């Protein structure tokens, strides 16, 4: 498995357990619009990153909110 941005071949299990900021190239990277659009791909490669955790949490909150609104109406 490769990190999309650093194109460094790493074992998936090892890379997946690292935070996104621990990848040197990601650390130095400027977030241009094109790269921001690539973020979902990065998150697939780095599933345990802070960003993907926030994203999952947000999805869960949205699910709870929509089910609560359905009950209310």
N, C-alpha and C positions, 0 to 999 in steps of 0.2 A: 504494500500500500504506500502511496506517495502523498506527502503534504502538497496540496495544490500550489501553494505560493513558493515554498522553498524548493520544491521538486526533489526533496531529499528522500531517498528510499529508506523507510524505517519500518520496523515491525509494528503492525497495527496496534497490538496490545500495549506496547511501550508508549507509542505516540499518543494513543487515546487517553492515557492517564496523565498527560502533561497539560498544564494550563496553556492557553493560547499565547500568553506573553512569554512563555519559556522558549518558544521558537524564535531564534534570533532574527530571522528575516521578517517575521510578522511584527516583531518589536520595532524594527527600523522602518517598516512600511508606512507610507503616507496613505491615508484612506481617501483615495480619489473616488469619484462617483462610480466608475467602472468596477473598482475593487469592492466597493460597498455592495454592488449588485452580485458580486461573487461570494459574499459572505455566507449564504446558505450552503454553498459547496464546501466552504471551509469548515462550517459547523458539522457537516456530514463526516468530514475527515477527522475533526477534533470533537467527538461527541460529548466529552466531559468538560468542555470549556465553560467558563463563567457565562459567556454569551449564550451558549445553547441552553444552559440551566435557566437563565432569565427567560429565554424564549418559551421553554416548556412551561415554566411557572405562569407566564402571561397567558398561554393557551388554556391552562387549567382554570385560571381565574375567569377567563372569558366564557368557558363552558359552564362554570358554576353560575355566572351572572345570567347567561341566557336561560338556563333551566329555572332560575329563581324568578325571572321575568315571566316565563311561561306559567308558572304556578300562580303568580300574582294576577295575571289577566284572566 
